[in-house]
Amino acid sequence: MLTLPLYSFLIIYGIFLLAFLFFFFMSVAHIFSTGSLTFASFMITLFIIFAAVVTLWLTWLFLNGMDWTQGITIFNKNWFGGGALQNQIY
């Protein structure tokens, strides 16, 4: 039986969050370095910041009471065999 703890998915989410922050800050730095400070770039950047804050808030709201030490079963050999294969020699 292959079981993974839930905090492994939290670590993967954290890696994606760090990648998002890296690309966001690179985008903002690119806006300032090229001098393209227009109203449209400001509004798009503001929208992205708003969407990121809402996403982080909803993530915190939904995952606040989670037991991260609980495991999730990825694979169990009994799912595919049932009782018929238990008496055979492998």
N, C-alpha and C positions, 0 to 999 in steps of 0.2 A: 504494500500500500504506500503510495507516494503522497505525502502530506506537506504542505507549505504553510508556515505561519503567515498571518495576515499582514504583519509588519513588513514582509518582503514586498508586498504591493505598495505599501506606503513609501518604501525606499525608492521604488521605481517611479512613483509619482513625484517624489522630491527631485529626482534626477531630471525629469521632464520640466519641472518648475524652474530648476536652475538653468536649463537650456533656454527656456522661454525668457527668463530675466536677462540672460546674456544677449540674446538676439534683440530684445527690446532696447536695452541700453546701447547696443551697437547702432540700432536704427535712429535713436534720438541723437547720438553723437554724429551720425551721418547727416542728419537734418541740420545740425548746427555747423558742422564743418563745411558743408557745401553752400551754406547761406540761403537755403530754401525755406526761410521762415515766413510762410504764407498763412493766410487764414485757413486754407484747406488742410495744410499739414498740421496745423494746430488742432483743428477739429478732429481729424483722424486720430492723432495721438491722444487726444482727450477721450475719444470713444474707446480706444484700446485700453487705456488706463482704467476707465469705468468698467469695461467688460472683465478685465483681470481682477479688479477688486470685488466685483459681484461673484465671480467664479471662486475666488479664495474664500469669500464669506460663506457661500453655499457649501463649499467643501467642509469648512469648519463646522457649519451647522449640522450637516448630515453625519459627519464622522466623529462628532464630539463624544458620544457615549460608547464608542466601539471598544471591544476587548481585543487589543492587537496581538495578544499571545495565543489566541484561539487559532487552531489550524483549519485549513481547507483542504479537502481531499481532491487531488488532481487525478489520480488513477488508483483503481482498486481491481484486482484480478477477478474478484467475485462478481463484478458487474457483467462480465462476458461469459462466465461459465455456469453460474448457478450451482445446483446440486449435482448435475450429471458428470461434471469433470472432477469432482472432489475425490472420487474413489480411484481414479486412474493414477498410474505412476508416470511422473514427468521425466 
